[in-house]
Amino acid sequence: MKHFKTIFLVLGLCSVFSVQAQDIVEDKIKPAYFCELNTGFLAGETVSGWMHVKNGFTLGKFWNISFVTGIEGHRPGIFIPLGFEGRFAFNHKKTSPFVSMSATYLQNTGTRNYGYYYTQVDRTLGFSGGAKLGVQHFFSKSVGIVTSVGYRYTFVEQNGMSNICWECLPYETDLLHHMNRFELTFGFIFR
Amino acid sequence: MVFLAQTFFQDQCNPFLLSFIIKEILNRKKMKQYLKIGAWMMFASLLFVSCKDKMFIKHLANVPVYMDYELFRSQVRYEAPRPIKKGGNIYLKDNYLLVVEQNEGIHFIDNSNPSAPVIKGFMHIPNCTGVSIKDQYLYANSAIDLVVIDISSWQQPAEVARLKDIFPAFLPQHNTNYPMASVDKDKGVVIAWEIQETKEDLQHYPVYFEGGALASFVDVNGPSAGSGTGVSGSITKFSIIQNHLYVMEGNRLYPINIANPLSPQGTVPVVIWREVETLFAYNNHLFMGTTTGMLIYSVSNPNQPNQIGVINHAQACDPVVVKDNYAYVTIRSGNICGQNINQLDVIDVSNYAQPILKETFQLVNPHGLGIDNNLLFICDGSAGLKIFDATNPLTVGNNLMHQFNNINAIDIIPHNNVAIMISSDGISQYDYTNPAQVEFLSKITFQP
C-alpha cells in the first residue's frame, strides 16, 4: 500500500511538470521537462511485469535523461527501481525512433524467503541495466506514446541464513541471481 | 555502460554486440534503416535472453584440498616412530598394538610387555581411518583405495597390493558447521578440507549425499573372524569373516574378497539405508550399530550380505558387541548422535531374525565396549571406564565391579586378561587376570 501511495504521488508530480513544460516544448536551449508512464514485461527463463514512472528533461535536440522509479517483478521478489535512463532520439519530428540505456538500483519491498535455501533472508538488493530501441510518437505538443524493445540484465543478491545443509546449523549465505531478459515496453509521454 | 559491459562479460554474453548495434543505429538516417536496425535490436535482445539465468551461492564452506592421484598413491611408507597426536581406531595382533592416527597412518606399538609398550614405527598411509589384519597382511583404507601391507616383518612392513577406487565416495571428515563445496574428482583425491569462502553454481550443489565422510574401520573380535585375524575395538567399520573383508563406507557395505591378499577383489557394494557406525562380526554374521538401531546381516553369500534381523531404537550412536545369545549395545547422545539417551541395551539374539530387547541400564555417555570371559568393559565417556560382571547378562548393568574415573574413555580391547583402552588423552592398559582386582599397567600419553 505504501508503494502505491508513492506511485500516485509521482503521477501527481508528472501532471504538474506536464503543465509547466507545455510552453517551452519548442525551446531548443532550455531543458524541457517531461514525464513518462511505462509498463511492460521481462521475458526469459521467467516472465514478470513492471511499471515505471520517469521524470526527466531534454538536453538539446536529441538527448534526454530521466529519473526512473516504479515497481518491478523479478525472480527473487518485487523491487522498487531507483535509477536513470538516457535516451537518444534520431530526429526531432512527431515520430522519432530512439535508443536508450538505463541503470537502476533495485530496492526490495520487504523480507521474502527464497524457497528452501533460506530460513531467513536478512538483506536483498540488486541492480538492473539495459538497452532499448523504440519509437515515440506525439499526438500533440504535450502528449505522446512510446514503445520499445530491448535487453535487460538484472543482478540480485540475497543474504541470509541457509538451512540447505541438513547436517549443519543454519549458516550465512549469499544467493546471487544473474538474469537476462527480453524487455517490451509501452507507455505515455507527457511534456 | 561500464556496468553493462562488466555484466555482459561476466555472463559470457558478447559485450561488443551491443556497442556494434548502437554504432549502427547512430550511423543510419532513414526510417527503413531504422526498421532494419529495429529488427537487429530485436534479434540481439533475443540473443541476450538466450543467455540463461545463473544462480550462484556464496558462503563459507569446506573446500576440498586435492592431491594428484599418482602422488597420492606413492605416499605409503614406513617411518620412524612419532608421538601419537590423536588416536583413532585400535587393533591388536599378536604382540603388536596398532593405533590409527586419523587421516595420517598407523602407529606400530610393540606391546609384548603391556606394562611398558614401545612405539616402534609409523606407517604413513594418507587418509587412513581404519585397519584390519589377516595372517601376514594388513588391510587399510587410503581414501578411495584399499592398500595391502605385508607385515611378515613388523620392522619392515611394505605395501604389496592396492585395490584402486574401491571406495569412490570416500571423503575425509569435514567441519560439520559448514557445508561441503563441490568436489571435482578430475583434480585428484580429496585429502582434506579447508574452510574458505566459495562461490558455486547452484545447479551443481555440493555432494552431500554421494559419500559418507567417515570411513573408519578396525577389525572384529568375534569367533567368526577366522584364524589369523587380530582383535579390534568396538568402534570400527572394518570386519573380516573368513576370506572376506567387509568395510562400511558412507551408506555402503563393501565386501572384498581377500582369499588372495595380493589381489583383493571388490564386489558390488550393498546399500544400507541407515547411518552405520560400527561393524561387529560374530558367528558368520555382521552386527551393525546404526544411529537408529542394530541390524543383523547374514554372510552366507559372502559377496552379497543380506539383512535378516533388526531392532530399532531412537536416534543415537551405538557400538555393539556380541557374546553367545546376547548383544550388548551402548546408546549415547551427542552432537551428531541425536536425542538425550545414554544407556546399555541387552538384546537377546538367540534368534537372529528376531532380536528382542531384554534389559536397559542407564549410563553417562557410553562409547566403545568390549566383552571377555564374563566381564563387560564399557567406555562411559567422561565417567571413565566401567567394568561389569556379565555372568548374568540380564543383570549386567547392576553388577558394576570397577570404575576408573578421571578419564574420557572412548574404546577398548579386552583380550588375554589385558584391557587396552583408548581415551581422549592416551592409551591405558589394565590387567584383569584377577577380576576382583583390576590393575593399571601403563599409559601412552598423546602429544597433540
Interface residues (C-beta under 8 A of the other chain):
Chain A: A43 G44 E45 T46 R75 F88 F90 P97 V99 M101 A103 Y117 F127 G129 G130 A131 K132 L133 V149 G150 Y151 Y153 F155 S162 I164 C165 W166 E167 C168 L169 Y171 E172 T173 D174 L175 L176 H177 H178 M179 N180 R181 F182 E183
Chain B: M1 F3 L4 T7 F8 Q10 D11 C13 L18 I21 I22 I25 L26 R28 K29 M31 Y34 I37 G38 M41 M42 A44 S45 L46 F48 V49 S50 C51 K52 D53 K54 M55 F56 I57 K58 H59 L60 T176 N177 Y178 P179 M180 K199 L202 Y205 P206 Y208 I336
